[in-house]
Amino acid sequence: MKKPGILRKQEDFTRLYKKGRSTGSRHLVLLYRKNGLSFNRKAFLASKKVGNSVCRNRARRLMREAFRKTEAELPLGYDFLLIARHTILDCKCDQVENSLRYALQRTGLLSR
């Protein structure tokens, strides 16, 4: 059984790219959009510009952990797409979490 909180369909990604809003921070880019559901969906991307497969997987793990720590403070009913920048490789988990919090505060979804 698939988890309901994960973006999987190409049409959801396309809708998020076309109609979603974005903001960036030092280590990641955040795209978000209301989804009309009673829960949040999320996806984590790291392109080949980030590095080899080991680096990309580490970047996704860092973003996933940072999102997990801040997820309880977010409103429900949104799609989130986190895209790693190449600067994420030199970071610890706390730095990525601070970067995500900064991006979320810029969107107004996370209160200070």
Gaussian input, Z-matrix of N, CA and C with variables (Angstrom, degrees):
# hf/3-21g

backbone

0 1
 N
 C     1     B1
 C     2     B2     1     A1
 N     3     B3     2     A2     1     D1
 C     4     B4     3     A3     2     D2
 C     5     B5     4     A4     3     D3
 N     6     B6     5     A5     4     D4
 C     7     B7     6     A6     5     D5
 C     8     B8     7     A7     6     D6
 N     9     B9     8     A8     7     D7
 C    10    B10     9     A9     8     D8
 C    11    B11    10    A10     9     D9
 N    12    B12    11    A11    10    D10
 C    13    B13    12    A12    11    D11
 C    14    B14    13    A13    12    D12
 N    15    B15    14    A14    13    D13
 C    16    B16    15    A15    14    D14
 C    17    B17    16    A16    15    D15
 N    18    B18    17    A17    16    D16
 C    19    B19    18    A18    17    D17
 C    20    B20    19    A19    18    D18
 N    21    B21    20    A20    19    D19
 C    22    B22    21    A21    20    D20
 C    23    B23    22    A22    21    D21
 N    24    B24    23    A23    22    D22
 C    25    B25    24    A24    23    D23
 C    26    B26    25    A25    24    D24
 N    27    B27    26    A26    25    D25
 C    28    B28    27    A27    26    D26
 C    29    B29    28    A28    27    D27
 N    30    B30    29    A29    28    D28
 C    31    B31    30    A30    29    D29
 C    32    B32    31    A31    30    D30
 N    33    B33    32    A32    31    D31
 C    34    B34    33    A33    32    D32
 C    35    B35    34    A34    33    D33
 N    36    B36    35    A35    34    D34
 C    37    B37    36    A36    35    D35
 C    38    B38    37    A37    36    D36
 N    39    B39    38    A38    37    D37
 C    40    B40    39    A39    38    D38
 C    41    B41    40    A40    39    D39
 N    42    B42    41    A41    40    D40
 C    43    B43    42    A42    41    D41
 C    44    B44    43    A43    42    D42
 N    45    B45    44    A44    43    D43
 C    46    B46    45    A45    44    D44
 C    47    B47    46    A46    45    D45
 N    48    B48    47    A47    46    D46
 C    49    B49    48    A48    47    D47
 C    50    B50    49    A49    48    D48
 N    51    B51    50    A50    49    D49
 C    52    B52    51    A51    50    D50
 C    53    B53    52    A52    51    D51
 N    54    B54    53    A53    52    D52
 C    55    B55    54    A54    53    D53
 C    56    B56    55    A55    54    D54
 N    57    B57    56    A56    55    D55
 C    58    B58    57    A57    56    D56
 C    59    B59    58    A58    57    D57
 N    60    B60    59    A59    58    D58
 C    61    B61    60    A60    59    D59
 C    62    B62    61    A61    60    D60
 N    63    B63    62    A62    61    D61
 C    64    B64    63    A63    62    D62
 C    65    B65    64    A64    63    D63
 N    66    B66    65    A65    64    D64
 C    67    B67    66    A66    65    D65
 C    68    B68    67    A67    66    D66
 N    69    B69    68    A68    67    D67
 C    70    B70    69    A69    68    D68
 C    71    B71    70    A70    69    D69
 N    72    B72    71    A71    70    D70
 C    73    B73    72    A72    71    D71
 C    74    B74    73    A73    72    D72
 N    75    B75    74    A74    73    D73
 C    76    B76    75    A75    74    D74
 C    77    B77    76    A76    75    D75
 N    78    B78    77    A77    76    D76
 C    79    B79    78    A78    77    D77
 C    80    B80    79    A79    78    D78
 N    81    B81    80    A80    79    D79
 C    82    B82    81    A81    80    D80
 C    83    B83    82    A82    81    D81
 N    84    B84    83    A83    82    D82
 C    85    B85    84    A84    83    D83
 C    86    B86    85    A85    84    D84
 N    87    B87    86    A86    85    D85
 C    88    B88    87    A87    86    D86
 C    89    B89    88    A88    87    D87
 N    90    B90    89    A89    88    D88
 C    91    B91    90    A90    89    D89
 C    92    B92    91    A91    90    D90
 N    93    B93    92    A92    91    D91
 C    94    B94    93    A93    92    D92
 C    95    B95    94    A94    93    D93
 N    96    B96    95    A95    94    D94
 C    97    B97    96    A96    95    D95
 C    98    B98    97    A97    96    D96
 N    99    B99    98    A98    97    D97
 C   100   B100    99    A99    98    D98
 C   101   B101   100   A100    99    D99
 N   102   B102   101   A101   100   D100
 C   103   B103   102   A102   101   D101
 C   104   B104   103   A103   102   D102
 N   105   B105   104   A104   103   D103
 C   106   B106   105   A105   104   D104
 C   107   B107   106   A106   105   D105
 N   108   B108   107   A107   106   D106
 C   109   B109   108   A108   107   D107
 C   110   B110   109   A109   108   D108
 N   111   B111   110   A110   109   D109
 C   112   B112   111   A111   110   D110
 C   113   B113   112   A112   111   D111
 N   114   B114   113   A113   112   D112
 C   115   B115   114   A114   113   D113
 C   116   B116   115   A115   114   D114
 N   117   B117   116   A116   115   D115
 C   118   B118   117   A117   116   D116
 C   119   B119   118   A118   117   D117
 N   120   B120   119   A119   118   D118
 C   121   B121   120   A120   119   D119
 C   122   B122   121   A121   120   D120
 N   123   B123   122   A122   121   D121
 C   124   B124   123   A123   122   D122
 C   125   B125   124   A124   123   D123
 N   126   B126   125   A125   124   D124
 C   127   B127   126   A126   125   D125
 C   128   B128   127   A127   126   D126
 N   129   B129   128   A128   127   D127
 C   130   B130   129   A129   128   D128
 C   131   B131   130   A130   129   D129
 N   132   B132   131   A131   130   D130
 C   133   B133   132   A132   131   D131
 C   134   B134   133   A133   132   D132
 N   135   B135   134   A134   133   D133
 C   136   B136   135   A135   134   D134
 C   137   B137   136   A136   135   D135
 N   138   B138   137   A137   136   D136
 C   139   B139   138   A138   137   D137
 C   140   B140   139   A139   138   D138
 N   141   B141   140   A140   139   D139
 C   142   B142   141   A141   140   D140
 C   143   B143   142   A142   141   D141
 N   144   B144   143   A143   142   D142
 C   145   B145   144   A144   143   D143
 C   146   B146   145   A145   144   D144
 N   147   B147   146   A146   145   D145
 C   148   B148   147   A147   146   D146
 C   149   B149   148   A148   147   D147
 N   150   B150   149   A149   148   D148
 C   151   B151   150   A150   149   D149
 C   152   B152   151   A151   150   D150
 N   153   B153   152   A152   151   D151
 C   154   B154   153   A153   152   D152
 C   155   B155   154   A154   153   D153
 N   156   B156   155   A155   154   D154
 C   157   B157   156   A156   155   D155
 C   158   B158   157   A157   156   D156
 N   159   B159   158   A158   157   D157
 C   160   B160   159   A159   158   D158
 C   161   B161   160   A160   159   D159
 N   162   B162   161   A161   160   D160
 C   163   B163   162   A162   161   D161
 C   164   B164   163   A163   162   D162
 N   165   B165   164   A164   163   D163
 C   166   B166   165   A165   164   D164
 C   167   B167   166   A166   165   D165
 N   168   B168   167   A167   166   D166
 C   169   B169   168   A168   167   D167
 C   170   B170   169   A169   168   D168
 N   171   B171   170   A170   169   D169
 C   172   B172   171   A171   170   D170
 C   173   B173   172   A172   171   D171
 N   174   B174   173   A173   172   D172
 C   175   B175   174   A174   173   D173
 C   176   B176   175   A175   174   D174
 N   177   B177   176   A176   175   D175
 C   178   B178   177   A177   176   D176
 C   179   B179   178   A178   177   D177
 N   180   B180   179   A179   178   D178
 C   181   B181   180   A180   179   D179
 C   182   B182   181   A181   180   D180
 N   183   B183   182   A182   181   D181
 C   184   B184   183   A183   182   D182
 C   185   B185   184   A184   183   D183
 N   186   B186   185   A185   184   D184
 C   187   B187   186   A186   185   D185
 C   188   B188   187   A187   186   D186
 N   189   B189   188   A188   187   D187
 C   190   B190   189   A189   188   D188
 C   191   B191   190   A190   189   D189
 N   192   B192   191   A191   190   D190
 C   193   B193   192   A192   191   D191
 C   194   B194   193   A193   192   D192
 N   195   B195   194   A194   193   D193
 C   196   B196   195   A195   194   D194
 C   197   B197   196   A196   195   D195
 N   198   B198   197   A197   196   D196
 C   199   B199   198   A198   197   D197
 C   200   B200   199   A199   198   D198
 N   201   B201   200   A200   199   D199
 C   202   B202   201   A201   200   D200
 C   203   B203   202   A202   201   D201
 N   204   B204   203   A203   202   D202
 C   205   B205   204   A204   203   D203
 C   206   B206   205   A205   204   D204
 N   207   B207   206   A206   205   D205
 C   208   B208   207   A207   206   D206
 C   209   B209   208   A208   207   D207
 N   210   B210   209   A209   208   D208
 C   211   B211   210   A210   209   D209
 C   212   B212   211   A211   210   D210
 N   213   B213   212   A212   211   D211
 C   214   B214   213   A213   212   D212
 C   215   B215   214   A214   213   D213
 N   216   B216   215   A215   214   D214
 C   217   B217   216   A216   215   D215
 C   218   B218   217   A217   216   D216
 N   219   B219   218   A218   217   D217
 C   220   B220   219   A219   218   D218
 C   221   B221   220   A220   219   D219
 N   222   B222   221   A221   220   D220
 C   223   B223   222   A222   221   D221
 C   224   B224   223   A223   222   D222
 N   225   B225   224   A224   223   D223
 C   226   B226   225   A225   224   D224
 C   227   B227   226   A226   225   D225
 N   228   B228   227   A227   226   D226
 C   229   B229   228   A228   227   D227
 C   230   B230   229   A229   228   D228
 N   231   B231   230   A230   229   D229
 C   232   B232   231   A231   230   D230
 C   233   B233   232   A232   231   D231
 N   234   B234   233   A233   232   D232
 C   235   B235   234   A234   233   D233
 C   236   B236   235   A235   234   D234
 N   237   B237   236   A236   235   D235
 C   238   B238   237   A237   236   D236
 C   239   B239   238   A238   237   D237
 N   240   B240   239   A239   238   D238
 C   241   B241   240   A240   239   D239
 C   242   B242   241   A241   240   D240
 N   243   B243   242   A242   241   D241
 C   244   B244   243   A243   242   D242
 C   245   B245   244   A244   243   D243
 N   246   B246   245   A245   244   D244
 C   247   B247   246   A246   245   D245
 C   248   B248   247   A247   246   D246
 N   249   B249   248   A248   247   D247
 C   250   B250   249   A249   248   D248
 C   251   B251   250   A250   249   D249
 N   252   B252   251   A251   250   D250
 C   253   B253   252   A252   251   D251
 C   254   B254   253   A253   252   D252
 N   255   B255   254   A254   253   D253
 C   256   B256   255   A255   254   D254
 C   257   B257   256   A256   255   D255
 N   258   B258   257   A257   256   D256
 C   259   B259   258   A258   257   D257
 C   260   B260   259   A259   258   D258
 N   261   B261   260   A260   259   D259
 C   262   B262   261   A261   260   D260
 C   263   B263   262   A262   261   D261
 N   264   B264   263   A263   262   D262
 C   265   B265   264   A264   263   D263
 C   266   B266   265   A265   264   D264
 N   267   B267   266   A266   265   D265
 C   268   B268   267   A267   266   D266
 C   269   B269   268   A268   267   D267
 N   270   B270   269   A269   268   D268
 C   271   B271   270   A270   269   D269
 C   272   B272   271   A271   270   D270
 N   273   B273   272   A272   271   D271
 C   274   B274   273   A273   272   D272
 C   275   B275   274   A274   273   D273
 N   276   B276   275   A275   274   D274
 C   277   B277   276   A276   275   D275
 C   278   B278   277   A277   276   D276
 N   279   B279   278   A278   277   D277
 C   280   B280   279   A279   278   D278
 C   281   B281   280   A280   279   D279
 N   282   B282   281   A281   280   D280
 C   283   B283   282   A282   281   D281
 C   284   B284   283   A283   282   D282
 N   285   B285   284   A284   283   D283
 C   286   B286   285   A285   284   D284
 C   287   B287   286   A286   285   D285
 N   288   B288   287   A287   286   D286
 C   289   B289   288   A288   287   D287
 C   290   B290   289   A289   288   D288
 N   291   B291   290   A290   289   D289
 C   292   B292   291   A291   290   D290
 C   293   B293   292   A292   291   D291
 N   294   B294   293   A293   292   D292
 C   295   B295   294   A294   293   D293
 C   296   B296   295   A295   294   D294
 N   297   B297   296   A296   295   D295
 C   298   B298   297   A297   296   D296
 C   299   B299   298   A298   297   D297
 N   300   B300   299   A299   298   D298
 C   301   B301   300   A300   299   D299
 C   302   B302   301   A301   300   D300
 N   303   B303   302   A302   301   D301
 C   304   B304   303   A303   302   D302
 C   305   B305   304   A304   303   D303
 N   306   B306   305   A305   304   D304
 C   307   B307   306   A306   305   D305
 C   308   B308   307   A307   306   D306
 N   309   B309   308   A308   307   D307
 C   310   B310   309   A309   308   D308
 C   311   B311   310   A310   309   D309
 N   312   B312   311   A311   310   D310
 C   313   B313   312   A312   311   D311
 C   314   B314   313   A313   312   D312
 N   315   B315   314   A314   313   D313
 C   316   B316   315   A315   314   D314
 C   317   B317   316   A316   315   D315
 N   318   B318   317   A317   316   D316
 C   319   B319   318   A318   317   D317
 C   320   B320   319   A319   318   D318
 N   321   B321   320   A320   319   D319
 C   322   B322   321   A321   320   D320
 C   323   B323   322   A322   321   D321
 N   324   B324   323   A323   322   D322
 C   325   B325   324   A324   323   D323
 C   326   B326   325   A325   324   D324
 N   327   B327   326   A326   325   D325
 C   328   B328   327   A327   326   D326
 C   329   B329   328   A328   327   D327
 N   330   B330   329   A329   328   D328
 C   331   B331   330   A330   329   D329
 C   332   B332   331   A331   330   D330
 N   333   B333   332   A332   331   D331
 C   334   B334   333   A333   332   D332
 C   335   B335   334   A334   333   D333

   B1=1.4427
   B2=1.5269
   B3=1.3095
   B4=1.4546
   B5=1.5171
   B6=1.3333
   B7=1.4549
   B8=1.5227
   B9=1.3272
   B10=1.4726
   B11=1.5262
   B12=1.3141
   B13=1.4550
   B14=1.5126
   B15=1.3261
   B16=1.4619
   B17=1.5250
   B18=1.3180
   B19=1.4626
   B20=1.5196
   B21=1.3161
   B22=1.4579
   B23=1.5215
   B24=1.3262
   B25=1.4617
   B26=1.5239
   B27=1.3079
   B28=1.4553
   B29=1.5273
   B30=1.3268
   B31=1.4711
   B32=1.5298
   B33=1.3260
   B34=1.4692
   B35=1.5277
   B36=1.3226
   B37=1.4630
   B38=1.5257
   B39=1.3178
   B40=1.4620
   B41=1.5212
   B42=1.3090
   B43=1.4665
   B44=1.5261
   B45=1.3144
   B46=1.4554
   B47=1.5279
   B48=1.3300
   B49=1.4685
   B50=1.5300
   B51=1.3359
   B52=1.4583
   B53=1.5221
   B54=1.3355
   B55=1.4606
   B56=1.5208
   B57=1.3229
   B58=1.4541
   B59=1.5194
   B60=1.3044
   B61=1.4591
   B62=1.5180
   B63=1.3205
   B64=1.4541
   B65=1.5169
   B66=1.2947
   B67=1.4532
   B68=1.5218
   B69=1.2956
   B70=1.4459
   B71=1.5131
   B72=1.2954
   B73=1.4492
   B74=1.5221
   B75=1.3003
   B76=1.4579
   B77=1.5329
   B78=1.3235
   B79=1.4577
   B80=1.5205
   B81=1.3455
   B82=1.4640
   B83=1.5186
   B84=1.3289
   B85=1.4546
   B86=1.5214
   B87=1.3316
   B88=1.4560
   B89=1.5162
   B90=1.3301
   B91=1.4596
   B92=1.5183
   B93=1.3369
   B94=1.4569
   B95=1.5187
   B96=1.3353
   B97=1.4586
   B98=1.5163
   B99=1.3310
   B100=1.4641
   B101=1.5234
   B102=1.3319
   B103=1.4667
   B104=1.5253
   B105=1.3257
   B106=1.4567
   B107=1.5191
   B108=1.3003
   B109=1.4630
   B110=1.5262
   B111=1.2965
   B112=1.4612
   B113=1.5275
   B114=1.3240
   B115=1.4562
   B116=1.5213
   B117=1.3277
   B118=1.4640
   B119=1.5221
   B120=1.3317
   B121=1.4600
   B122=1.5130
   B123=1.3226
   B124=1.4512
   B125=1.5188
   B126=1.3343
   B127=1.4639
   B128=1.5226
   B129=1.3216
   B130=1.4553
   B131=1.5162
   B132=1.3412
   B133=1.4552
   B134=1.5173
   B135=1.3105
   B136=1.4579
   B137=1.5164
   B138=1.3194
   B139=1.4567
   B140=1.5285
   B141=1.3112
   B142=1.4566
   B143=1.5217
   B144=1.3295
   B145=1.4612
   B146=1.5259
   B147=1.3253
   B148=1.4662
   B149=1.5163
   B150=1.3099
   B151=1.4644
   B152=1.5145
   B153=1.3298
   B154=1.4625
   B155=1.5264
   B156=1.3228
   B157=1.4643
   B158=1.5245
   B159=1.3052
   B160=1.4629
   B161=1.5312
   B162=1.3182
   B163=1.4721
   B164=1.5228
   B165=1.3266
   B166=1.4660
   B167=1.5250
   B168=1.3308
   B169=1.4615
   B170=1.5257
   B171=1.3223
   B172=1.4692
   B173=1.5255
   B174=1.3297
   B175=1.4646
   B176=1.5241
   B177=1.3208
   B178=1.4612
   B179=1.5271
   B180=1.3220
   B181=1.4671
   B182=1.5241
   B183=1.3335
   B184=1.4661
   B185=1.5240
   B186=1.3377
   B187=1.4584
   B188=1.5267
   B189=1.3325
   B190=1.4586
   B191=1.5327
   B192=1.3265
   B193=1.4557
   B194=1.5268
   B195=1.3175
   B196=1.4651
   B197=1.5269
   B198=1.3237
   B199=1.4603
   B200=1.5227
   B201=1.3173
   B202=1.4620
   B203=1.5313
   B204=1.3300
   B205=1.4605
   B206=1.5257
   B207=1.3221
   B208=1.4628
   B209=1.5295
   B210=1.3057
   B211=1.4639
   B212=1.5284
   B213=1.3159
   B214=1.4655
   B215=1.5265
   B216=1.3228
   B217=1.4622
   B218=1.5306
   B219=1.3222
   B220=1.4620
   B221=1.5245
   B222=1.3396
   B223=1.4700
   B224=1.5307
   B225=1.3200
   B226=1.4640
   B227=1.5217
   B228=1.3290
   B229=1.4536
   B230=1.5150
   B231=1.3343
   B232=1.4608
   B233=1.5263
   B234=1.3294
   B235=1.4595
   B236=1.5200
   B237=1.3162
   B238=1.4567
   B239=1.5200
   B240=1.3148
   B241=1.4583
   B242=1.5106
   B243=1.3304
   B244=1.4518
   B245=1.5193
   B246=1.3249
   B247=1.4524
   B248=1.5168
   B249=1.3187
   B250=1.4632
   B251=1.5225
   B252=1.3200
   B253=1.4596
   B254=1.5197
   B255=1.3171
   B256=1.4640
   B257=1.5301
   B258=1.3384
   B259=1.4648
   B260=1.5236
   B261=1.3163
   B262=1.4634
   B263=1.5263
   B264=1.3059
   B265=1.4616
   B266=1.5221
   B267=1.3230
   B268=1.4583
   B269=1.5270
   B270=1.3231
   B271=1.4632
   B272=1.5141
   B273=1.3134
   B274=1.4628
   B275=1.5275
   B276=1.3126
   B277=1.4649
   B278=1.5273
   B279=1.3235
   B280=1.4660
   B281=1.5172
   B282=1.3236
   B283=1.4663
   B284=1.5303
   B285=1.3131
   B286=1.4626
   B287=1.5205
   B288=1.3211
   B289=1.4628
   B290=1.5283
   B291=1.3237
   B292=1.4657
   B293=1.5196
   B294=1.3095
   B295=1.4574
   B296=1.5323
   B297=1.3261
   B298=1.4657
   B299=1.5276
   B300=1.3218
   B301=1.4675
   B302=1.5281
   B303=1.3162
   B304=1.4586
   B305=1.5307
   B306=1.3217
   B307=1.4666
   B308=1.5291
   B309=1.3168
   B310=1.4653
   B311=1.5252
   B312=1.3231
   B313=1.4668
   B314=1.5153
   B315=1.3246
   B316=1.4604
   B317=1.5227
   B318=1.3186
   B319=1.4584
   B320=1.5221
   B321=1.3180
   B322=1.4526
   B323=1.5243
   B324=1.3092
   B325=1.4620
   B326=1.5166
   B327=1.3203
   B328=1.4514
   B329=1.5146
   B330=1.3148
   B331=1.4547
   B332=1.5273
   B333=1.2858
   B334=1.4628
   B335=1.4698
   A1=109.83
   A2=116.72
   A3=121.69
   A4=110.63
   A5=115.07
   A6=120.28
   A7=109.17
   A8=118.37
   A9=120.23
   A10=113.76
   A11=119.68
   A12=121.65
   A13=115.13
   A14=118.23
   A15=121.14
   A16=109.79
   A17=116.34
   A18=121.06
   A19=108.73
   A20=117.51
   A21=120.76
   A22=113.43
   A23=117.73
   A24=121.10
   A25=111.56
   A26=115.07
   A27=121.11
   A28=111.65
   A29=117.01
   A30=119.77
   A31=111.29
   A32=117.12
   A33=119.96
   A34=110.83
   A35=116.54
   A36=120.41
   A37=110.64
   A38=116.77
   A39=121.00
   A40=110.70
   A41=116.99
   A42=121.49
   A43=110.58
   A44=116.66
   A45=121.25
   A46=111.15
   A47=116.83
   A48=120.64
   A49=111.35
   A50=117.23
   A51=120.40
   A52=113.03
   A53=117.30
   A54=120.25
   A55=113.81
   A56=117.41
   A57=120.33
   A58=111.76
   A59=115.20
   A60=121.78
   A61=107.66
   A62=116.26
   A63=118.93
   A64=111.21
   A65=114.26
   A66=122.65
   A67=107.10
   A68=115.23
   A69=119.28
   A70=111.73
   A71=114.53
   A72=122.01
   A73=106.87
   A74=116.21
   A75=120.03
   A76=113.09
   A77=117.45
   A78=120.27
   A79=115.24
   A80=117.53
   A81=118.37
   A82=110.84
   A83=114.45
   A84=122.85
   A85=106.64
   A86=116.19
   A87=121.72
   A88=109.23
   A89=116.57
   A90=122.80
   A91=107.05
   A92=116.69
   A93=120.35
   A94=109.78
   A95=114.98
   A96=121.68
   A97=107.98
   A98=116.99
   A99=120.15
   A100=109.19
   A101=116.05
   A102=118.46
   A103=113.31
   A104=118.89
   A105=121.00
   A106=114.14
   A107=117.92
   A108=122.25
   A109=109.25
   A110=116.53
   A111=120.44
   A112=112.39
   A113=117.23
   A114=121.21
   A115=108.96
   A116=115.76
   A117=121.71
   A118=110.15
   A119=114.74
   A120=120.43
   A121=107.63
   A122=116.73
   A123=120.15
   A124=111.02
   A125=114.63
   A126=121.56
   A127=107.43
   A128=116.12
   A129=122.49
   A130=108.43
   A131=116.67
   A132=121.35
   A133=111.24
   A134=115.29
   A135=122.76
   A136=107.04
   A137=116.93
   A138=120.34
   A139=110.50
   A140=115.31
   A141=120.04
   A142=112.42
   A143=116.95
   A144=120.44
   A145=111.02
   A146=116.33
   A147=120.66
   A148=110.37
   A149=118.00
   A150=120.59
   A151=111.19
   A152=114.79
   A153=118.91
   A154=110.18
   A155=117.19
   A156=120.38
   A157=112.23
   A158=118.13
   A159=121.29
   A160=109.67
   A161=116.72
   A162=121.65
   A163=111.17
   A164=116.46
   A165=119.40
   A166=111.29
   A167=117.26
   A168=120.49
   A169=111.04
   A170=117.28
   A171=120.38
   A172=110.08
   A173=117.20
   A174=121.33
   A175=110.34
   A176=117.51
   A177=120.58
   A178=111.65
   A179=117.20
   A180=120.26
   A181=111.32
   A182=116.41
   A183=119.94
   A184=111.26
   A185=117.05
   A186=120.37
   A187=111.16
   A188=116.82
   A189=120.67
   A190=111.57
   A191=116.47
   A192=120.60
   A193=111.16
   A194=117.53
   A195=120.99
   A196=110.54
   A197=117.05
   A198=120.37
   A199=110.76
   A200=117.07
   A201=121.24
   A202=110.56
   A203=116.53
   A204=120.52
   A205=112.62
   A206=118.06
   A207=120.81
   A208=113.08
   A209=117.77
   A210=121.53
   A211=113.10
   A212=117.93
   A213=120.89
   A214=111.92
   A215=117.63
   A216=121.96
   A217=112.92
   A218=117.49
   A219=121.42
   A220=111.38
   A221=117.13
   A222=119.41
   A223=110.19
   A224=116.79
   A225=121.49
   A226=110.49
   A227=115.96
   A228=121.27
   A229=114.51
   A230=118.42
   A231=121.92
   A232=110.72
   A233=114.93
   A234=122.40
   A235=107.41
   A236=116.92
   A237=122.29
   A238=109.29
   A239=115.74
   A240=122.06
   A241=107.14
   A242=117.11
   A243=122.48
   A244=108.20
   A245=115.91
   A246=122.37
   A247=108.10
   A248=116.82
   A249=121.76
   A250=110.82
   A251=115.38
   A252=121.85
   A253=107.67
   A254=116.65
   A255=119.03
   A256=112.64
   A257=117.96
   A258=120.54
   A259=112.62
   A260=117.94
   A261=121.51
   A262=112.06
   A263=117.38
   A264=120.58
   A265=113.11
   A266=117.49
   A267=121.22
   A268=112.25
   A269=117.81
   A270=122.10
   A271=112.82
   A272=112.74
   A273=122.02
   A274=107.47
   A275=115.91
   A276=120.89
   A277=111.58
   A278=117.70
   A279=120.69
   A280=111.96
   A281=116.90
   A282=120.10
   A283=110.81
   A284=117.21
   A285=121.03
   A286=109.87
   A287=117.15
   A288=120.31
   A289=110.61
   A290=117.64
   A291=120.63
   A292=111.35
   A293=116.73
   A294=121.31
   A295=111.13
   A296=116.85
   A297=121.21
   A298=110.41
   A299=117.28
   A300=120.35
   A301=111.15
   A302=116.79
   A303=120.88
   A304=110.81
   A305=116.65
   A306=120.64
   A307=110.77
   A308=117.65
   A309=121.02
   A310=111.37
   A311=117.81
   A312=120.54
   A313=111.00
   A314=117.11
   A315=120.54
   A316=111.41
   A317=117.34
   A318=120.44
   A319=112.07
   A320=117.55
   A321=121.44
   A322=112.90
   A323=117.73
   A324=120.86
   A325=112.20
   A326=117.04
   A327=121.93
   A328=108.49
   A329=116.70
   A330=118.96
   A331=109.81
   A332=115.92
   A333=121.21
   A334=108.96
   D1=133.23
   D2=-178.08
   D3=-82.06
   D4=146.28
   D5=177.13
   D6=-73.52
   D7=137.27
   D8=-176.30
   D9=-76.74
   D10=-15.93
   D11=-173.26
   D12=-90.99
   D13=19.08
   D14=-176.49
   D15=-121.75
   D16=133.63
   D17=175.27
   D18=-74.10
   D19=128.25
   D20=-178.64
   D21=-129.05
   D22=-37.54
   D23=-171.16
   D24=-79.11
   D25=141.61
   D26=179.48
   D27=-60.37
   D28=-35.90
   D29=-179.28
   D30=-65.80
   D31=-32.28
   D32=176.58
   D33=-68.15
   D34=-41.14
   D35=177.54
   D36=-65.15
   D37=-42.60
   D38=179.64
   D39=-62.79
   D40=-44.39
   D41=178.31
   D42=-62.20
   D43=-38.87
   D44=179.76
   D45=-67.61
   D46=-40.90
   D47=178.23
   D48=-66.93
   D49=-40.33
   D50=-174.50
   D51=-81.45
   D52=-43.81
   D53=-172.48
   D54=-110.66
   D55=-4.55
   D56=-178.94
   D57=-81.29
   D58=168.49
   D59=177.10
   D60=-107.91
   D61=154.72
   D62=-177.53
   D63=-135.55
   D64=155.02
   D65=172.57
   D66=-149.61
   D67=155.94
   D68=-176.93
   D69=-125.07
   D70=163.13
   D71=172.10
   D72=-141.85
   D73=-173.40
   D74=-173.43
   D75=-62.10
   D76=-36.77
   D77=-172.25
   D78=-111.15
   D79=-10.51
   D80=-177.80
   D81=-155.73
   D82=165.59
   D83=174.01
   D84=-117.49
   D85=136.47
   D86=-177.87
   D87=-116.73
   D88=123.42
   D89=171.29
   D90=-110.88
   D91=138.54
   D92=-177.71
   D93=-146.37
   D94=156.18
   D95=-178.92
   D96=-164.77
   D97=144.89
   D98=174.25
   D99=-66.64
   D100=140.51
   D101=-178.15
   D102=-114.56
   D103=-7.53
   D104=178.23
   D105=74.92
   D106=11.66
   D107=178.67
   D108=-105.21
   D109=173.00
   D110=-179.52
   D111=-93.49
   D112=11.96
   D113=178.87
   D114=-146.25
   D115=163.41
   D116=177.74
   D117=-89.38
   D118=146.36
   D119=171.64
   D120=-118.62
   D121=151.10
   D122=-175.32
   D123=-145.76
   D124=157.86
   D125=174.95
   D126=-149.38
   D127=151.93
   D128=-177.37
   D129=-129.31
   D130=123.96
   D131=-177.05
   D132=-122.53
   D133=144.27
   D134=172.53
   D135=-141.37
   D136=115.73
   D137=-176.58
   D138=-80.94
   D139=175.68
   D140=179.72
   D141=-68.71
   D142=-13.91
   D143=175.34
   D144=-67.33
   D145=-23.49
   D146=179.65
   D147=-71.02
   D148=-36.48
   D149=179.63
   D150=151.98
   D151=-161.44
   D152=-179.96
   D153=-75.64
   D154=-176.21
   D155=-172.80
   D156=-63.64
   D157=-33.91
   D158=178.51
   D159=-63.95
   D160=-44.37
   D161=179.88
   D162=-67.07
   D163=-42.20
   D164=-179.97
   D165=-64.65
   D166=-41.18
   D167=178.75
   D168=-65.74
   D169=-38.94
   D170=177.37
   D171=-63.93
   D172=-41.55
   D173=179.10
   D174=-61.51
   D175=-44.27
   D176=178.09
   D177=-64.26
   D178=-40.61
   D179=178.10
   D180=-62.53
   D181=-42.37
   D182=178.63
   D183=-62.35
   D184=-44.48
   D185=-179.86
   D186=-66.08
   D187=-40.62
   D188=179.44
   D189=-61.47
   D190=-43.00
   D191=179.75
   D192=-67.72
   D193=-41.52
   D194=178.09
   D195=-63.23
   D196=-40.82
   D197=178.66
   D198=-67.48
   D199=-38.92
   D200=179.56
   D201=-60.15
   D202=-38.66
   D203=-178.64
   D204=-71.23
   D205=-29.01
   D206=-176.75
   D207=-102.29
   D208=-5.16
   D209=-172.47
   D210=-62.05
   D211=-33.61
   D212=-177.37
   D213=-67.54
   D214=-22.29
   D215=-177.92
   D216=-89.88
   D217=-3.57
   D218=-175.61
   D219=-92.71
   D220=148.76
   D221=174.43
   D222=-71.28
   D223=157.68
   D224=-179.01
   D225=-87.80
   D226=157.64
   D227=174.71
   D228=94.84
   D229=30.49
   D230=-179.26
   D231=-128.21
   D232=152.97
   D233=167.68
   D234=-102.54
   D235=134.28
   D236=178.89
   D237=-123.73
   D238=135.65
   D239=173.94
   D240=-127.15
   D241=118.90
   D242=178.73
   D243=-106.77
   D244=125.18
   D245=-178.86
   D246=-115.70
   D247=126.32
   D248=-176.65
   D249=-78.28
   D250=142.00
   D251=169.41
   D252=-98.90
   D253=162.82
   D254=-175.73
   D255=-67.31
   D256=-17.47
   D257=179.39
   D258=-72.96
   D259=-9.84
   D260=-178.02
   D261=-69.50
   D262=-20.41
   D263=-175.37
   D264=-68.08
   D265=-27.45
   D266=-177.55
   D267=-91.12
   D268=11.88
   D269=-170.61
   D270=-106.78
   D271=158.52
   D272=167.99
   D273=-96.61
   D274=170.49
   D275=-176.31
   D276=-62.68
   D277=-38.54
   D278=-179.39
   D279=-63.61
   D280=-36.34
   D281=179.04
   D282=-67.60
   D283=-39.27
   D284=178.11
   D285=-67.49
   D286=-38.98
   D287=177.77
   D288=-63.52
   D289=-42.83
   D290=177.40
   D291=-63.47
   D292=-38.30
   D293=177.98
   D294=-65.15
   D295=-41.30
   D296=177.47
   D297=-66.46
   D298=-42.95
   D299=177.93
   D300=-60.85
   D301=-40.42
   D302=177.83
   D303=-61.23
   D304=-45.63
   D305=179.51
   D306=-64.40
   D307=-41.05
   D308=179.95
   D309=-67.98
   D310=-35.46
   D311=176.76
   D312=-67.13
   D313=-35.47
   D314=177.78
   D315=-65.60
   D316=-30.43
   D317=178.93
   D318=-78.86
   D319=-21.03
   D320=-177.13
   D321=89.83
   D322=1.72
   D323=-179.85
   D324=-80.21
   D325=-24.33
   D326=-178.41
   D327=-115.59
   D328=123.01
   D329=179.48
   D330=-74.91
   D331=154.99
   D332=-177.41
   D333=-69.91

